[in-house]
Amino acid sequence: MTSTSPQPLDSGDQVNAAFRAPPHNYEAERALLGAILLNNRAFERVSEFLRPEHFTDPVNGHIFDASGRLIDQGHQANPVTLKTYLEQDPLVNAAGGFSYLTGLTSSVVTVINTGDYGRLIYDLYLRRELIAVGNDMVNDAYDADFDDPALAQIETSEQKLFDLASTGVIEGGFQSFDRALISAIDLAEAAHRRDGALAGVTTGLRDMDSKLGGLHSSDLIILAGRPSMGKTSLATNIAFNAAQHFNTSESAEDRGKLVAFFSLEMSSEQLATRILAERSRINSHDIRTGRLSNSDFERLVAASHELHDLSLYIDDTPAITVSAMRTRCRRLARQHSTEHHGGLGLVVVDYLQLLAPGRGGRNDNRVQEISSITRGLKALSKELDVPVLALSQLSRAVEQREDKRPQLSDLRESGSIEQDSDVVMFIYREQYYHARRQPTQREDEADAKFIDRMKRWQERGQQIHNKADIIIAKQRHGPIGSVTLFFDENFTLFDNLISDDQIPETRDNTSV
């Protein structure tokens, strides 16, 4: 039997491997610099994406940087003017000083090719960086460390590759108004063809969809509330409804999309139990304790079959960073690219304050950390082109007011949450506070007066029973206001509220 193990390199191969030069093109670098020194307008063709560190030869990088500084200040960049600023630079002096600068202008073939030279230099820089990332991956993999497991190394490597792909934007910039106008007309035409259908991802809640128009791609939506208001319940309801829509949608654009749910507070089992309780209409406490009748268990099994093929994926990693979330979202979409052609449709984060700042974002100032996290979440929504629904806690200032309805100023720890978000929604359940204000008879209070107070308290309780207000305090692309939902705390279920005027009248079927 022949061995399949790799064979060692012979001495000649080892020498060639050891002395392989990194990708470079000194001639292109000198030709680019010469073109810029001959005609400073050539700098405009590469200044948007090319940086001094992209040059293989650091001397050329220094000259490019000095030329850019002079041009930005409105001065001419040529060998004579650069000599004043670079004559003390040891690298330039070692390369030949003024004679090297004048020699660059003789390296020019044509100024017209400046953009091509710049793109070639940038491409070679990316190749060198790819080699460096590969070397780091190999060295880290050989260096076994308990604090740096293999999976963490994979995430780090993926993040490095993503950062490399997103640095230095070659394409982009201004576009003419007529092109932007055509895009706007295309959007309007698509909306017209929908004939009233949602433009964004459905929440499954009629009144909320009507107010928001669905959850829109590249939007950061903040859902905030005090503890026990039902933030996680509403988020799981929305995630389930969106995933169910993606599974059954007749639209080729929506069909097969995935919902990613990052649960930093609850385990995946707890979250699945909560969704199972919502769908089976069985109290989650009874599910956990096993207090189920035969009919309850049958409903539970039926609900589990309904949920089995749901395109909902849960990550319960605690204290995850935004960069790790981005990596995992991209990996999820890539792994299911053959089975689900739609990619990601929605990202849910429960909740914002439990996210960890990135390695460069750790700070003693918690406000700055939260600001960094919200900027990262907004960037995530734009990069993935999906709505990101992030839950947030509110400050205790709500509890100290007579009116407990949340306000934008109650967002905890940072005003950047309001600033970076496209939509801010609050959950307010008056029933929660009303139940804790049950009247007690005072010593000097007459019985009749106490009974009257108790009666008014009970009447108000009936009016707000199983109701939750969703206060839309900020919406960048639409109106603000409130919608009222039905909320069943036994099953932690949010649903559409049927008002009294929507209940059909009972017909009298007695014959005349």
C-alpha positions, 0 to 999 in steps of 0.5 A: 500500500502506498503512503499518502503522507506528505513527503519531505522537501529535498534540499533544492526545494527547501532553498527555493521555499526559504528564499521566495520573495514576497510579491512586489513590483518596484518598477510600478511604484517608481512609475507611479511616483514619477507620474505624480511628480510630473503631474500632481493631478495623477495623485487624485486617481489613487489617493482614495485607496492607496496608502504609504504602507501599501508600498513594498519599498518604504522609501517609496512610501515616504515619498508618496506620503510627503507628496500627498501632504504637499498636494493636500496643502495646495502646494506643488509636489516635485523633486525640488519641493520634496527635497526640503522635506525629505533631505533629513529622511535617512531612508531617502538619503540612503536611496540616493537623496535628490538624485533618487527623486529626479530619477523617478520622473525618468521612470514614467511611461505615461501619466494615463496609467496612474490608476493601473499602477495604483491598483497593482501596488494595492493588489500586491500589498494584499497578497503580502498581507495574505501571506502574513495572515497565513504565517500567523495561522501556521505559527499560532496553530503550532503554539498550543495555548490553553487560553487560545483554543483552535476555534478561537484561532479560526475566528481570529483568522476569519476576522483578519481576512475580513478586515483585510478585505474591507480596508482600502476601498477602490470602488465607490465614491460619488455617483451622479444624481440621475443614477441615484434617481433611477435607484429611487424609482426602482425602489418605488416600482418594487413597492408599487408591485408589492401592492401594500405588502411589507418592504422589510422583514415582517414581525408577524404583528399586524399593527407593528408592521403597519407602523414600521413597514417591517424591519428594514435591511441595514437598519439597527433597531433597538428594543428597550425596556425595564426587566420583566417587561417582556423584551426577550419574549417579544424578540423571540416572537419576532424571530419565530415569525420572521423565520416562519415567513422565510420558510413559507414565503412565495417570494424568491427574494425572501425564501430560505433566508435565515434568522440568527439569534445571539442569546447572551443571557439565556442558554439555547435550551432555555430559549427553545423552551420559551419558543416551545411554550409560546407555540404549544400554549403550555406554561414554560414552568410546567414544561421544565418541571414536567407537570404535563397532562397527556394532552399537554404532551401531545401538543408539545410534540406537535409544536416541536414538529412544527418548529423542527424545520425552522430556519432559526439559529441560536448562539448562546456564547456569553460576552461575545464581541461584535466582530465575532458576531460578524464572523459567525453570521458570515460563516452561517450564511456560507455554510447554508449557501447551498441549502438556503439560497437567501442568506441571512434575513435577520439578526437578533441580539439579546441583549446589548449591554452583555456584549463584550467590547473588542480587543481595542475597545476595552475601556474603563469608561463604560459609556465609551464601551457601549458607544463602541458596541452600538457603532459596531452593531450599526456597521454590522447591519450595513455590512451584512445588509440585514436588519439587526434587532438589539435589545437594551436595558433601561436605567432605573430612572423610570422607576423613580417617576410617577409616569413609568412610560419610558423615554429616549433619555432612559436608554442606559449608559449611553446616548450613542444608542439613540444616536446610532440606531435607526429605530428605537422602541420601548415595551411598556406594560401598565399591568405590571406596575398596576398589579403592584399598586393594589390599594390598602385601606388606611387607618383613617379611611372610611370603608366606602371610600376604600371600596370605591378606590378598590373598585376603580383599581379593579376596573383599570386592571380589567382595561389594561389586562393582557395589553402591552404598549410598544412605543416607537420613540424614534424612526428615521424613515417613518412616523413615531407613535404607539401600538398596542399588542396582546400579551399573555404572560402565562406563555410569554406570548405577544400577538395581535390585539383584537379590539372590541369593534373588531369582534363580529356581532353575534347573529340571532339565528331564531326564526321569525 
